[in-house]
Amino acid sequence: MNDLLLEAQGLRKTYGDRVAVDGVTFHVRAGEAYGLLGPNGAGKTTTISMICGLLARDGGDVHIGGRSMNGDAMSAKELIGYVPQDIALYPDLSAIENLRFWGQLYGLGGKRLAERCAAVLALVGLGDRSRDKVSSFSGGMKRRLNIAVALLHEPRLLVLDEPTVGVDPQTRNAIFESVEALKHDGLGVLYTTHYMEEAERLCDRIGIIDQGKLIAEGTRRELVRAVGDRDRVVIGATGDRDALASTIGALEGVTSAHPSESGVEILCRDGRALLPRLVEAAVRSSAQITSVEVVEPDLEMVFLHLTGKALRE
């Protein structure tokens, strides 16, 4: 158990009558990327804010590398590198000046600070822009420098909160490559996202969170197995989508059918064989089908199966 970097047990946070996080429990090991996957507002940021000691917990315990956030919070925080959603850099300073500033706050100095600045700039691919002001950087470059700051003090657990929001595909791939390299070097990674493809690519295990609760957890294969051999059929439709979903939901072989913004999301067995009956159902409900897509089992289907709604909603 000595490779266990993070233990979060029974985390709970309320705001008045609203429960933002409700009994969330999971762990992260060295060399593992754990993804918290869920829609916006699911409780991901609140959960990691409690883990990092930025937000008081109403219940539950957190241990980082065996150190308690209750009794030894400062010692535990030393093991965490935190990358927030919002850019935490000084735009009027250069990249290297930002790193030196944050490095000194971490207690680094002299030759060691210089070595760490060079190392993290190389990792995120910004070595040739170290003297440029951050205000001249693109959004993706700022994201990468934010990650560099979090890695300066050589943490054992890297926490990334939606790190690819608003970045270009090239920067997104650069972030992925950096995370994969850090995992290979034994760093534990806690990664929040509402992008299914990111969780599938990066994360060894995934916790699906919705309305403040961790509703499922496992590897991608384990989670997809939960929906069996069902297909997801995505129908684009105009007209009364509620009526169409109700009609389709009554068909034999259909597990669930829910209206979406653009049509109906369906879980069923043998989706391709079901297509003629779906068209007939559309005619009966006075809806017009504009597109049909049969999707193999994936994390989107798992979320739909567990919550009755699409992950992106």
N, C-alpha and C positions, 0 to 999 in steps of 0.2 A: 504493500500500500504506500510505499515511500515515493511513488511517482504521482500521487494524488495532489494536484496543485490547488484545486478549488473544490470546496464542499459548501454548497448552499442548501440549507435545510429549512423548510417551512416558511419561506419569506412571505411577509404580508405587509401591505401598505394600504391605508384608507385615506380618503379625503372627504370628510364629513360622512355622508351616507353611501358614498361611492367606494366600492372596493376595487382598487387599481391592480393589486397583486394579491393573489389568494392561495397561499400555501405552496409556493413554487419550490421544488426540490430537484437538484441535479448536481453533477460533479464533472470536473474536467481534469484529465491526466496530462502528464508531460508528453509532448510530441503529438497531441491530439487537438483537432479543431472541433469545437462544439458549437453548433448553430442554434440560435434561438430564432425560429421562423414563425412569423405571424403578421397579420395586417397592421397598418398604422393604428395606434391606439390600443393595441393588444396588451401592453404592459411591458414591452421589451426594455425600453429605456429606463423605466422606473425600477425594473429588476436589476439591471446592471449598475444603476446609480446607488442602490443599496449595497450591492456587492463591493463597489469601489469605495464605500464610506462617504459618498457625496450626499446621501439622503438617509435620514434616520429611519430605521425599521420599526414597524409596529409589532412585529413578531418575527421569529426565526433567528437562525444563526448563520454566520459566514466564517469559514476558515480558509486562509490562503497559505499554502505550504505548511499546514499544521499550526499556523498562528491565528489566534482568534481575533476577529474584528471587535469583539467586546472587551477583552482584557488587554490586548496588545495591538491596538489599531495601527499605530504608526509603523511598527515593525512589519505588520501584514501589508500595509500600503506600499512599502518599499519594494515588494515583489510584483507590483502591478504596473503595467504600462497602459494608460487609458487614452483612447482616441475618440473624442466626442463627435457628435453629429455636426456641431458648429465648429468652424475653423477657429482654433485658439492660437493665433500668431499675431505678431506686431507687424503691420503692413509697411511701416516706414523703416524697418530694420531689414538688413539683408538676411538671406537664409542662414549663413554662418553666425551672424549676430544673434538671431533668434535661438539657434542651438546653444550658443555659449551662455545666453541668459538663462535658458531653461536648465542647462547642464549645471550651472552654478547653484540653482535652486535645489537640484538633486544632490548637491554636495561634491560635485566633480570640479576639478581644477587642474591647471598646469598641463603637463604632457598627456595625462590620462584623458582630460577633456578634449584635447586636440585630436587624440587618436579616435575617441568615440565619435566626434563630429565627422571626421573623415569616413569612418566605417559606415555610419547610418546614411550619410549622403550618397555613398556608393551603392548601398543596398536599395535605396529608392530611386536611383538614377538621376540624381541632381548635383553630382559632383562638379559639373561644368557651369552650374548656375549659382554656386555658393556665395558669390559676391553681389549678386543681383538683389534688389529690393523685392520683398514679397509682394508689394503692390503691383509689380510688373508680371507676376505669375498668373497663369491660367488657374481655373478652379481645380483642375486635376492635379496640377503641380502643388498647389496649397495642400490638398489632401495628402499627397505623398510626403510633404514636409511635416505635416501633422503626425504622420506615422513615425517619421524619423525622430521627432521630439520624444514620442512615447517610448522609443527603444534606447535612448541615450544611456540610461542607467542600468541597462542589461536586466530588464525584468524577467521573471520566470513565467508570468501570465500576461498575455497581451489581450486587452479588451477593446474590440472595435464595434462602435455603434453606427450601423448603417454607413460604412465608409465609402460606398460607391454612389451615393445619391448625387445626381447632377453632374457626374463626370462623363467624359467621352470614353468610347470603347477601348482606346489605346491605354488610357490611364487605368481603366477597370482591369484590364489584363495585367498591367504592371503591378497593381495591388494584389491580384491573385497570385502572381509569381512570387512576390515578396512573402506573402503569407505561407505559401507552400514551402519556401526555403526555410522560413523560421520554424515551421513544424518539423522539418527534417533535422534541424539543429536542436530539437528537444524542447522548444518553447510550447507552452500550452496556449491555445487561442480560444477566446470566447467571442463569437461573431454574431451580431444581430442583423437580420435582414428581412425584408418582405418580398425579396426576389427568390423564387423557387430555384431557378437555375444556379444561383450563387451557392445556395445551401447544398444542392446536389453535387456541384463541382468541388467545393472546398472542404465540406464538413464530414468528419468521420462518423459523428453521431449528431442527431438533430432532435431538438425538443420543439414541438409545435405548441405555441402559446396563443390563446384566444380568450378575450375578456378576463385577463388576469390569471388564468389557470393554465398549467401545463397539462394538456389533454392527451399527449402521446409523446413517446420518446423511443429512439432506437436508430439503427443504421437506416440508410435509404431502403435497402432490401427488406429489412424488418417492417418498416412502416408501410411500404407498398403491399407487402403480404397481407396487411390487415384488411385490404379491400378485396382480397381474393382475385378471381379472374374477371372482375368486372371492368368494363370499358367506360370511358367518359365520352359522351357525345355532346358537342357544343353546337347548338342550333342558333343561327342568326334568323330573327323573325321580326316582322312588323305586325301591328294589330294588337289584339288582346293577349299579351304574353302570359298573364295569370291564368286565363282560361286554357291556353295551350299547355301550360305546365300541369294543370289539373287533369286534363285529358290524357296526356302522356303518362302521368304518374299512375293512372289506373290500368295501364297496359301490362300484360303478363311479361315477366322478365325484367321489368323496370324497378330498380331499387328505390330511386328518388328522382324527382324532377323539380327544379326550382327556377323561377324566372330571374333573369339578370337584366342589366341595362340594355343589352342588345338582342336578347333572345331567351333561350332556356338552356340550363345546364342539367345534364342527365347522367345518372349512374345506372348501368344496365349490364346484362350478360349478352355477349355476342352483338355488339352495337351495329355491325354491318348488316347482319341478318334482320335487324329490327327496323332498318331504314324505311322500307315500304310502309310499315304501319305508322311510323312517325309522320310521313307525308299525309297519310289518311287522317291522322289525328289533327293535323294542321287544317285540313279542309273542313273537318267537323267543327273546329273552334273558330272558324273565320279568320285565322291568322295566315300570313303569307311567309313561307320560308325563303330566306335570301341566301343562306349558306348552311352547310352541314360539315362538321369535322368530327372524325372518330379518333380519339386520343388514347394512346397506350397508358397503362397505369403509371402515375407519377405522384409527386408530393402534392400537386394541386388536387388530384383526385382524393388523396388521403384527407386533405383538409375539408374538401367538400363532403366526403363521407362522414367525417366526425362532427362537422358543425352545420351542415346543410347550406353552406354558402361558399362562394369562391374565395380563394385566398386574397385576390386583388380587391375585393369589395371593402 
